[in-house]
Amino acid sequence: MSFFFANKGYHPDLQVQSTQELPSQTAETFTANLEEMHRELKWAIAKAQKCYQGPADVHRSTAPTFKTGDSVYILAKFIQTT
């Protein structure tokens, strides 16, 4: 969960509509730079996720296969009731 979502309750819309006519060359330059920054940030996030996934997967076991009707134990602390 992002800090923005935790604070505001929704994800910000950061899409830049570069196909629109912009009032000035400065605005066009700003939107082009913003789009490039978004591409770089997405790339950096994907790279970081790949770096952390390998070491984290080493400690994970494969999920058990359950069929309908199987008996299982659950922890009551994860069940919220009114």
C-alpha positions as CSV (number, residue, x, y, z in Angstrom):
1,M,0.0,0.0,0.0
2,S,1.4,3.4,-0.9
3,F,1.5,6.3,1.5
4,F,-0.8,8.2,-0.7
5,F,-3.4,5.5,-0.7
6,A,-3.1,5.0,3.1
7,N,-3.6,8.8,3.6
8,K,-6.2,9.6,0.9
9,G,-7.9,6.3,0.3
10,Y,-7.3,6.2,-3.5
11,H,-4.4,6.0,-5.9
12,P,-3.3,9.2,-7.6
13,D,-3.9,9.5,-11.4
14,L,-0.5,10.3,-12.7
15,Q,-1.2,9.7,-16.4
16,V,0.1,12.5,-18.6
17,Q,-1.9,13.2,-21.8
18,S,0.9,14.2,-24.1
19,T,-1.4,14.0,-27.1
20,Q,-3.3,17.1,-25.9
21,E,-2.4,20.5,-27.2
22,L,-0.5,22.3,-24.4
23,P,-0.4,26.1,-24.0
24,S,3.3,26.5,-23.9
25,Q,6.6,24.9,-24.9
26,T,7.5,24.8,-21.2
27,A,4.4,22.7,-20.4
28,E,5.3,20.3,-23.3
29,T,8.8,19.9,-22.1
30,F,7.6,19.3,-18.5
31,T,5.2,16.6,-19.7
32,A,7.9,14.9,-21.8
33,N,10.2,14.9,-18.8
34,L,7.5,13.6,-16.6
35,E,6.8,10.7,-18.9
36,E,10.5,9.9,-19.1
37,M,10.7,9.9,-15.3
38,H,7.7,7.6,-15.0
39,R,9.4,5.1,-17.4
40,E,12.6,5.2,-15.5
41,L,10.8,4.8,-12.1
42,K,8.8,1.8,-13.4
43,W,12.1,0.2,-14.7
44,A,13.8,0.8,-11.3
45,I,10.9,-0.7,-9.4
46,A,10.8,-3.8,-11.7
47,K,14.6,-4.2,-11.3
48,A,14.4,-3.9,-7.5
49,Q,11.5,-6.4,-7.4
50,K,13.6,-8.9,-9.3
51,C,16.6,-8.4,-7.0
52,Y,14.5,-9.0,-3.9
53,Q,12.5,-11.9,-5.3
54,G,15.3,-14.5,-5.6
55,P,16.5,-14.3,-1.9
56,A,12.9,-14.2,-0.7
57,D,11.9,-17.2,-2.7
58,V,14.7,-19.3,-1.1
59,H,12.8,-19.2,2.2
60,R,9.4,-20.0,0.7
61,S,8.0,-23.4,0.4
62,T,5.6,-24.5,-2.3
63,A,1.9,-24.0,-1.5
64,P,0.1,-27.2,-0.5
65,T,-2.7,-28.4,-2.8
66,F,-6.1,-28.5,-1.2
67,K,-9.2,-30.1,-2.6
68,T,-12.8,-29.4,-1.8
69,G,-13.6,-31.4,1.4
70,D,-10.1,-31.5,2.8
71,S,-9.8,-30.8,6.5
72,V,-7.4,-28.0,7.5
73,Y,-6.4,-26.1,10.7
74,I,-6.6,-22.3,10.7
75,L,-5.5,-19.7,13.2
76,A,-8.4,-17.9,14.8
77,K,-6.4,-14.6,15.0
78,F,-6.9,-14.2,11.2
79,I,-10.7,-14.5,11.4
80,Q,-12.4,-11.2,12.0
81,T,-16.0,-11.2,13.2
82,T,-18.4,-8.7,14.5
